[in-house]
């Protein structure tokens, strides 16, 4: 399926590794210009080097950005739009991955996952209104199901991400801007959260693996494929959705 993303200008937060890195690559494969960030300079440098090898003709521009820093994030959005001549797609992928039920984790989750999304969206909306672009938020099935991450901040903050993105969809629809959420289930990335749990907490890994009806965890490419589809005009009437990529992990029915 031709998605028509050539020459689109895309922003991806947390775009060097894991799901975010795979999303960056998926857009580059579609011919888009991708601005991506990480808060770690070494990750940006390593990613830039590898992407230059894998996509020698593509435009992939990395930047060191702390998404929890509102000023820094807003400035990156503005600088990226000015450098490339606008914005078409914004992917809010960064997460603090805050699991412990303590005040610092709640603060980090709110500052990074939710306030980071709000800052990103508000900085990008003026450009997206001009391009009739769209926003995609990466949440989690933990935001719609009280799972093993409870009672910490991860699930409640992801639920707020889903709600805020749906609110953006309603607000921006008259201006031709779409907003959707993707909620991944158990996605195996190595190195990543689940590979670490597999090595260090094998009993938890087995119990969570056994919950997957397909008998496996997902691949980051399966999330990225959903992202590029929702970002494209093939999904031009899809807005306000929470698109699960979970292999039927969640038992609840979305009405």
N, C-alpha and C positions, 0 to 999 in steps of 0.2 A: 504494500500500500504506500503510495506516494503521499507524504505528510506535508510537503510544501514549506518546510522550515529553513530552506536555503536562505542565507543572508539575514535571517532573523537575529536579533540581539538579545542574548539570554544572560541572566544573572543567576548564579547558584551559590548559596552560602554553604560552607563546609564541603567544598567541591573537590577535595584532593583524594580522599580515601573512602572506602566502604560504599554505601549507597550513593552518597554525594559524588564521589569520584566516578562512579558508573554512570550517574546522570550526566555529568559533564561530558563524558565520552559519547554517550548516546546522542546528545545534541550536536557534538562535533561530527559524528557520523552522518547526521542529517544535513550537514553543511552550514550550521549556524555559527555565529560568532559567540563565544562564551567567555564571560567574565566570571571568575570564581575566586573564592576566598577561603582562607584558613587563618586561625590565630597564630599558627606556628610557621615561622619563616622557613625552617628547614623543609617542612612539608610542601610549601609553595615551590621552593627551588627544585626539589626532587620531582614534583609533578610537572613543572615546566620543562624540565629536561626530558622526561619520558614522553610527554605529549608532543614535543617537537620531533621526536623520532617516529611516533606512531601516526601523527597527523601533520606531516611537514607543510601541507598547503593550507592548514586551518588557522583560524585566529582564536587562540586561547590565551587569555590574559589573566594571570594570577595576581593576587594582592594579599598582604598580611592584614587581616581585619579581625578585631575582637567584636563579635556580634552583640555582646552584652554592653558595649560602649556605644550609646546612642549617637553621639556626635561622630565618632569614627565610622560607624555604619552608614549614617546619612551622607557623609562626605564621600564614601566609596561609591554609593549609588549615583550621586551627582557626577563624580569624576568619570565613572564608567559610561554613563549616558552621554556626557560631553565628548568623550574620546571616540565613541563609536557612532554617535549621531542619533541617539534615542534608545528606547528599551521596548522590547516586545513581550518578553516572558521573564517572570521573576519566580525562582524556586527557593522557598524558605526551608532549607533542609537541616540546618544546624540544631543540635540538641545538647543540652548539658548532660543528658543521660543520668539524671539525678534520681537515685533509687532510695537511699536511706531516709527514714522518717525523722529528720532533724531540721532545725531552723535553717541552717546553712544550705542544705540541699533544696529546701523549698524556695529560698531566696535565689539560688542559682538557676533553678528550673524556671521560675517566673521571669527572671532577668534575661535569660538566654532564649528560651523557647517561645514565651508569649510576648514579652515586651520587645524582644528582638524581631519577631514577626510583625508586630505593630509598627515599629520604627522602619523596618524594611518596606512595608506596604505604603506607609504614609510618604516616604521619600520617593517611592517609585510611581505612585498613582498619577501624578501630573504627566509623566512620560507615557504611561500606559493608556491614559485617556487619548493622547494624540495618536497612538498607534493602534488603538482598539485591541490592546494586548490582554494578558491574563496573568494571574497569580496562582501558584500551586504551592500548598503547604504540605509538608511531610509530617504526619502525626503518627499514630500507632493504634493498633487494636486495643492496646491498654487504655486508650481514651474512651472506649465504648464497653469495656468489660473489666470488672474488678479481678485482675489476675494475680500472678505471683509477685508483681511489683507493688501491690498494695501492702500497707496503707501509706506509702511514701508519695512524693509529689509527682512522679512521672505520669501516672494515669490521669489524675485530675488536671494537670497542666495541658496534657495532650487533648483532653476533652475540651478545654478552653480554646485550644488552637482550632479544633473542628468548629466550634460555635462561632468564634471570631471570623473565620474564613467564610462561613455561611452568611454571616452578617455583611461582610464585604460584598459578597455576590449580590445580595439584595440592594445594597447601596449603589453599586457600580453598574448594575445591569442597564439602566437607562442611558449610561454613557458608553455602552458597548464594550465594557471591560468584564471579563469573566474571572471567577475565583473558585477553585476547587481544592479539596483535601484528598490526599492519598494516605490510607492507613495500612501500612505493612503489618503482616503477622510476624512469625518467626523467620527472619532472613539470615541465612548463614553466610558470614563473611570471614575470611581468614587472611590477616588477623582481624579480629573484631570481637564483639560482645559474646556471641555464641561460641566461637572457637575458644575463647578464654574460659567460658563456663564448662565447655566440654573437657578441657584439660584440668581445670582446678576444682570443679564441682560436678563430677560425673553423675551423681545421683539426680541432681536438679536437671542436668542436661537430658538424661534419659526420661525423666518424668514429663518434661516439656516436649520432647520429641514424640513421645507416645500420644500426646494430645492432637497431633497433626493428622487429620483424616487421610491425607495423601501419602502418609508414611515418610515424609521428608520435610525439611525446611525449604523456604524459598531461596531464590538466587537474586542478587542485587540487580541483575539484568532484567528480571521480571518486574521489578519496581520501576526501573528506568524506562522500560517499554511503555508502561502505563503513563508515566510522566510525559513523554514526548507525544503520545497520542492526545492527552488532555490539553497539551500546549498548542496543538495544531488546529487548523480550521476544520478538520474532520470531526472535532468535538465542539463545533461552533454553537450548539444549543445546549451544551452541558455546562451548567454553572450552579454553584451551591451544593454540589454533590460531595459525599464522602465515599471515595472509591476504595474499597477494601482489596488488598492484594495479600490474601492470607490462606489460600488453599482450603477454604471452608473451615478454618480454625474456630471462628466465632460461631456460637450456637444461636445467638439472637437473630431475629428477623427484622430487617429494616423495612418499615412500611412507608 
